[in-house]
Amino acid sequence: MGKFVITKRTNGDFQFNLKAGNGQVILTSQGYSTKASCENGVESVKKNAPDDARYERKTSSNGKDYFNLTASNGQIIGSSEMYESTAARENGIESVKKNAPEADVEDLS
């Protein structure tokens, strides 16, 4: 089962990573100025992750595939790593859909 890990950046902002059951990071948040807003971001991922329409499938300038998970207002709430193939990106999306809704939260901040 996946888990969200909340950490504090060196600049004082909070962020979360969603990790799959194998420990691999499958989604990373932006920086949040408060822990409460970071926790709201986690809840937004849990809510929006099952909806395929919330995923923006992208290709970077160097040709690698990635995705953003967006909230209902269109704001990006998490981004993936860069993938070597479109199929790998789709597997990453499926992993977020599967892991996020029931993931526990580990606060390391």
N, C-alpha and C positions, 0 to 999 in steps of 0.2 A: 504494500500500500504506500502511496505517496505521502509527502509531507511538505508543508510550507516552513521555511526557515527564515526568521526575521533577524537581520543583523543591522549593525550601525556602521556606516561608512566613516572614513577618516575625516570627512568634512562635517560630520555630525548628523547627516541625513540617515533615515532608516530606509531599508529596502527588504524585499523578500525574494527568495528563490523557491520555486516549486521543484521538488526532487521526486523522481520516480522511485519505485520500490527498490531499484538497484543502486540508488544514491546519485544517479546522473541528474544534473540540472536540466529541466525541460522548459522552464519559463523564468524570466527575470523581470522584476519590476523596475520602474523609474525610482528616483530618490524622493522620499517624502520628508517634510520638515518635522513632522510629529509622528510618534508611534501610533497614535489613534488613526491618523490618515492612512498609515501603512496597513493597519489592521482592516480598515475599510476597503483598501485595495485587495487584500486577501479575500474578503467576503465577496467582492465584486467578481473576482476570478471564479470563485466557487459557483456563483450564480450564473455567470455567462459562459463558462467553459463548455457545457453540453451543447450549446447552440452553434452549429456550423457556420451560420451567417455572421457570427462575431469574429471570425478569423479572416484576417487580410493576408493572403498569400503573396509573397513578394520575392523579387530577385534582386540581389545587391549589384552594385556596379562591377564587381569582380566575378559575377555570374553564379554566385552561390545563392541557394534558396533559403528563405527564412519566413517566419510569420509573426504577425502581431495579433494579440487578442484585444478586442475593443469592447467597451461598455456600450450600453444602449444609446448613449449620447455621442458615440463615435470616438471618445477619448481612448487612447492606448493604455491598457492596464498591465500589459506584460509583453515581452518579446522573447523570441527563441534564439538559440544559437544559430550559426550558419551551418547549413547542411550541404553535403556533397551532391545530393540528387533531389529531384522532386519527390521521389518515393520516400526518401528518408524524412523529408519535411512532413509529408502526410502521416508518416508513422509518429512523428513528434506531436502533431495535432491530435491524433488518436490517443496518445499517451496522456496529454493534458486533459482531454475529455474524460478519460477513464479515471485518472488520479485526483484531479482537483476537487470534485464535488464532496468527497468524503475525507479529504486529507486532513490530518492533524496539523496543529501549528506548534512549532518549536521556537521559542523566543531566546535568541542568543545575544540580544542587544544589551 
